[in-house]
């Protein structure tokens, strides 16, 4: 053995993680070891399953990181949680930052239950911060890319507030013109024209209320889903109001909206400032409001990132690639 080989051998360390059964290992490693491959790739350690433990070898830092991650992922499995590659990568990122203990905090905090009894939990620290802001503030701006749960979690909190009798109504709205499409050129009556733009809001409400309950509450006027133009001239008391896709509001529309809510109401404004579809000569009302209202007591701004994307891991990669491209273009 030469000197370099001896030095490499001395640097390598072995760590062990106890497991309860081989079935636990199979669920941890994933189908065709797809989870295992991610953990090895991201940590730099070599991981093998033994009879009653998992063997980890590699440089001390890599082996220790892998041990920490595997220990937390096993704890998640034992609590009945499912793990996938995006969740694994997020756990590894937290562990690298020295926040491994926060991994289990996320799964212990249930935000709400769907109509079918499924538990809704924060999957990232960004989402946890967002939920905390929604609980503590009258007005919350949730800003970030698609698939970060901005609208879905806001609807969850709105339904929860209604069920807890904190508000009497739920109002969801969004600009009716997006991606260059004009309502006048679309077929059908007004309701048919705006429904496609409001569909994501309907879907979230169906999830938490069920179709039958949603329609019953809508008929009673408890739930209202309407384009932003319908908000003009109204005063909305004791309501939980969500403005979605707010990056496509003009400055005037945003000011109009933010001055509509009255006593006992709470407001959530969500949007993605990288997806503005307004004409070039129109400034986004969301961008403007974030600047104007910074530091105002009772108003919170939460910025989510690609790390908070909770869909397929490829979505994270796509969003990151676009962000890098846009930064290069601006430079």
C-alpha positions in Angstrom: 0.0 0.0 0.0 1.5 3.4 -1.0 1.5 6.5 1.1 -1.6 8.0 -0.6 -3.6 4.8 -0.1 -2.7 4.7 3.6 -3.7 8.4 4.0 -7.1 7.7 2.3 -7.7 4.6 4.5 -6.9 6.6 7.7 -9.4 9.3 6.6 -12.2 6.9 6.0 -14.5 6.3 8.9 -17.3 3.8 9.6 -20.6 4.7 11.1 -23.6 2.4 12.0 -27.3 3.2 12.1 -29.6 0.6 13.8 -32.7 -0.6 12.0 -35.7 -2.5 13.2 -36.2 -4.7 10.2 -35.2 -5.3 6.6 -38.6 -4.0 5.6 -37.6 -0.7 7.1 -34.4 -0.7 5.1 -36.4 -1.4 1.9 -38.7 1.5 2.5 -35.8 3.8 3.3 -33.7 2.8 0.3 -36.7 3.1 -2.1 -37.6 1.2 -5.3 -34.5 0.0 -7.0 -32.5 1.9 -4.3 -33.5 5.2 -5.8 -33.5 6.9 -2.4 -30.1 5.3 -1.5 -28.5 6.7 -4.7 -29.6 10.2 -3.8 -28.2 10.0 -0.2 -24.9 8.6 -1.4 -24.6 11.2 -4.2 -25.5 14.1 -1.9 -23.4 13.1 1.1 -20.4 11.4 -0.5 -20.6 8.3 1.7 -21.0 4.6 0.8 -24.0 3.0 2.4 -24.8 -0.7 2.7 -27.5 -2.6 4.5 -26.4 -5.1 7.1 -28.5 -7.7 9.1 -29.7 -5.2 11.8 -28.0 -2.0 10.9 -26.9 0.2 8.0 -23.1 0.5 7.4 -21.8 3.9 6.4 -18.2 4.4 5.2 -16.4 7.4 3.9 -14.5 10.5 5.0 -15.6 11.5 8.5 -17.6 14.5 7.5 -19.5 12.6 4.8 -20.1 9.6 7.0 -21.3 11.7 9.9 -23.7 13.6 7.6 -25.1 10.4 6.1 -25.6 9.0 9.6 -27.5 12.1 10.7 -29.7 12.1 7.6 -30.4 8.3 7.8 -31.3 8.6 11.5 -33.8 11.4 10.8 -35.3 9.7 7.7 -35.8 6.5 9.7 -37.6 8.5 12.4 -39.9 9.9 9.8 -40.7 6.5 8.5 -41.4 5.3 12.0 -43.9 8.2 12.4 -45.7 7.0 9.3 -44.3 9.6 6.9 -43.6 8.9 3.3 -40.2 9.9 2.0 -39.3 10.8 -1.6 -36.2 12.1 -3.3 -37.2 15.8 -3.0 -37.8 15.3 0.7 -34.5 13.5 1.1 -32.6 16.3 -0.6 -34.3 18.9 1.7 -33.4 16.9 4.8 -29.7 16.7 3.6 -29.7 20.5 3.0 -31.0 21.1 6.5 -28.4 18.7 8.0 -25.6 20.4 6.1 -26.8 23.7 7.6 -26.7 22.2 11.1 -30.5 22.1 11.3 -31.1 18.4 11.3 -33.3 18.5 14.3 -35.8 20.7 12.5 -36.5 17.9 10.1 -38.7 16.2 12.7 -40.3 19.4 13.9 -41.8 19.8 10.4 -43.6 16.5 10.5 -45.0 17.0 14.0 -46.9 20.2 13.1 -50.2 19.5 11.5 -51.7 22.5 9.8 -55.1 21.2 8.8 -57.0 18.1 7.6 -58.5 17.7 4.2 -62.1 16.6 3.7 -60.9 13.0 3.4 -58.9 13.2 6.6 -55.4 13.6 5.1 -53.0 15.6 7.3 -51.6 18.7 5.8 -48.1 19.6 7.2 -45.4 22.0 6.4 -42.8 20.3 4.3 -40.2 23.1 4.5 -39.0 25.7 6.9 -40.2 28.4 4.5 -43.7 26.9 4.7 -43.5 26.8 8.4 -42.5 30.5 8.5 -45.4 31.2 6.2 -48.0 29.4 8.4 -46.6 31.2 11.5 -47.1 34.6 9.7 -50.6 33.7 8.7 -51.5 32.9 12.3 -50.0 36.1 13.7 -50.7 38.9 11.2 -53.7 40.7 9.7 -52.1 41.0 6.3 -49.6 38.5 4.9 -47.7 38.6 1.5 -46.6 35.1 0.4 -44.2 35.5 -2.5 -42.4 32.7 -4.3 -42.3 30.4 -7.3 -45.1 28.0 -8.3 -45.5 24.7 -6.4 -44.4 26.2 -3.0 -47.9 25.8 -1.5 -48.6 29.6 -1.2 -52.2 29.4 -2.2 -53.0 25.9 -0.9 -51.8 26.7 2.6 -53.6 30.0 2.6 -56.9 28.2 1.7 -56.2 25.7 4.4 -55.9 28.5 7.0 -59.0 30.2 5.6 -61.1 27.1 6.0 -59.7 26.5 9.5 -60.5 30.1 10.5 -64.1 29.7 9.3 -64.6 26.4 11.1 -63.2 28.0 14.3 -65.7 30.8 13.8 -63.0 33.4 13.5 -64.5 34.7 10.3 -67.9 34.5 8.7 -66.9 34.4 5.0 -64.1 33.2 2.8 -63.4 35.3 -0.3 -60.9 34.2 -2.9 -60.0 36.3 -5.9 -57.4 36.8 -8.6 -56.8 38.9 -11.7 -58.9 37.5 -14.5 -56.5 38.4 -17.3 -53.2 36.3 -17.4 -50.7 35.3 -20.0 -51.9 37.9 -22.5 -55.5 36.4 -22.8 -58.3 39.0 -22.9 -61.7 37.9 -21.5 -63.5 39.5 -24.4 -62.0 37.1 -26.8 -62.9 34.0 -24.9 -66.1 32.1 -25.5 -69.1 31.9 -23.1 -70.7 34.1 -20.5 -68.7 36.0 -17.8 -68.8 33.1 -15.3 -67.5 30.6 -17.9 -64.8 33.1 -18.9 -63.4 33.6 -15.4 -63.8 30.0 -14.1 -60.6 28.7 -15.8 -58.6 31.4 -14.0 -60.1 30.6 -10.7 -59.8 26.8 -11.0 -56.8 26.4 -8.7 -58.8 28.1 -6.0 -61.8 25.8 -6.5 -59.5 22.8 -6.4 -58.1 23.8 -3.0 -61.5 24.5 -1.6 -62.8 21.1 -2.8 -59.8 19.5 -1.1 -60.7 20.9 2.3 -64.5 21.1 2.1 -65.6 18.5 -0.4 -67.6 19.3 -3.4 -71.1 19.1 -1.8 -70.1 21.2 1.2 -68.4 23.8 -1.0 -71.4 24.3 -3.2 -73.7 24.5 -0.1 -71.5 27.2 1.4 -71.3 29.0 -1.9 -75.1 29.1 -2.3 -75.3 30.7 1.2 -72.7 33.3 0.3 -70.2 32.0 2.9 -67.7 31.3 0.2 -67.1 33.6 -2.8 -64.7 33.0 -5.6 -64.6 35.9 -8.0 -62.3 38.0 -10.3 -60.6 40.9 -8.7 -62.8 43.5 -10.4 -65.7 42.3 -8.3 -64.0 43.7 -5.1 -64.3 47.3 -6.2 -66.6 49.5 -4.0 -67.1 46.8 -1.3 -66.2 46.7 2.4 -65.4 43.2 3.5 -66.0 42.6 7.2 -65.3 39.4 9.2 -63.8 37.7 6.1 -60.7 35.7 5.2 -59.7 37.2 1.9 -57.1 35.7 -0.4 -55.7 37.4 -3.5 -53.9 34.9 -5.7 -51.6 35.6 -8.7 -51.2 39.1 -7.3 -48.1 39.8 -9.5 -50.6 40.5 -12.3 -52.4 43.3 -10.4 -51.6 46.9 -11.4 -50.6 49.3 -8.6 -54.1 50.8 -8.7 -55.8 47.4 -8.4 -53.6 46.4 -5.5 -54.3 49.6 -3.6 -58.0 49.1 -4.3 -57.9 45.6 -2.9 -55.9 46.3 0.2 -58.4 49.0 1.2 -61.5 46.8 0.9 -61.2 44.8 4.1 -62.9 45.9 7.2 -63.3 44.9 10.9 -62.5 41.3 11.8 -61.0 40.5 8.4 -57.6 39.0 7.4 -55.9 39.2 4.1 -53.4 37.0 2.3 -51.7 38.1 -0.9 -49.9 35.5 -2.9 -47.8 35.8 -6.1 -44.6 35.1 -8.0 -42.8 38.2 -9.0 -40.8 36.3 -11.7 -44.1 35.6 -13.6 -45.5 39.0 -14.3 -47.8 39.0 -17.3 -48.6 42.8 -17.3 -47.7 45.0 -20.3 -44.2 46.4 -20.0 -45.4 49.9 -19.2 -47.4 48.6 -16.2 -45.7 48.1 -12.8 -46.8 45.1 -10.8 -48.9 46.1 -7.8 -47.4 43.2 -5.8 -43.8 44.5 -6.4 -45.0 48.0 -5.5 -46.9 46.9 -2.4 -43.9 44.9 -1.1 -41.8 48.1 -1.1 -44.5 50.5 0.2 -45.7 48.3 3.1 -42.3 47.1 4.3 -42.1 47.5 8.1 -45.8 48.3 8.6 -46.9 46.7 11.9 -49.3 43.8 11.4 -48.2 43.1 7.8 -45.8 40.2 7.2 -43.8 39.4 4.0 -42.7 35.8 3.5 -40.4 34.9 0.6 -40.4 31.3 -0.5 -37.7 29.9 -2.8 -37.0 26.8 -5.0 -36.1 25.0 -1.7 -39.8 25.2 -0.8 -41.1 23.5 -4.0 -43.0 20.5 -2.9 -43.8 18.8 -6.2 -41.5 16.6 -8.3 -37.8 17.2 -7.7 -37.5 18.1 -11.4 -39.7 21.2 -10.8 -37.0 22.4 -8.4 -34.3 22.0 -11.0 -36.4 23.8 -13.7 -37.1 26.7 -11.4 -33.4 27.0 -10.4 -32.3 26.9 -14.0 -34.7 29.7 -14.9 -33.6 31.8 -12.0 -30.0 31.4 -13.0 -30.8 32.3 -16.6 -32.7 35.4 -15.6 -29.9 36.6 -13.3 -27.4 36.2 -16.1 -29.7 38.1 -18.5 -30.0 41.0 -16.0 -26.2 41.1 -15.5 
